[in-house]
Amino acid sequence: MQPQRWLRRSVPGFNDLSAEERAAIRDFSLLWSLFEGTVLHTRANADRIVEAVSQLRDAGRLQLEPFDAPIGHFRARYFDGQNFTPAFDQHLHFRNGDNRPLAKAFVSGQTNDEAEIIAGLLIIVYRLRNNLFHGIKWAYGIRDQLDNFRHANESLMAVMDLYEGRHPQQRA
């Protein structure tokens, strides 16, 4: 049996997801696996993300432009201009060691440091990864997550391009 067919038959709410939502989630799983295996050397955690971004900065490859849309999306989702939104406090499920202060500085715009901005963004993507892979997102049927996964996918592709020394616009 095909997995998509089984999921449609067996998982409440899966049929309510559009083909676009299912594709974004599938693509995220593949992109995260590649990112974790190559950039993070199979050890995903907030410290390793900060280290990987620092390596980009030190190599002179760090640039914010490829992350403009994801930065805008996640800032608007998690900070209303004055306060952190309930989605930040209740849905990301930060754990000890996840560098919540860096994520907060990124989301609230309290840092202008490019490395801190990109690392904070990737920590948010890491929390999406953990929430998906550890089942938290299934509690509400993965609803209303299309933009999160689109922007997470864009972030992962951009950072991998920078890590390989390619300009993100060179993607085929």
Number of C-alpha atoms within 10 A of each C-alpha: 5 6 8 12 10 10 13 14 12 11 11 12 15 18 16 13 17 12 10 11 20 18 15 21 22 12 15 23 17 13 19 19 15 17 19 19 13 13 18 17 12 13 13 17 16 22 15 17 23 19 14 19 25 19 15 18 14 11 11 11 18 20 18 12 10 19 22 12 13 23 24 12 16 21 21 15 17 21 19 12 12 7 10 17 16 12 12 20 11 9 15 21 15 19 9 6 9 18 18 18 10 21 23 20 15 26 27 19 15 11 15 10 11 16 22 18 23 25 25 27 24 23 25 28 24 22 19 22 21 16 19 16 12 10 13 16 18 16 9 11 17 20 15 11 15 18 15 19 24 18 22 29 21 18 23 20 20 22 26 18 18 19 20 13 14 14 16 19 9 7 9 4
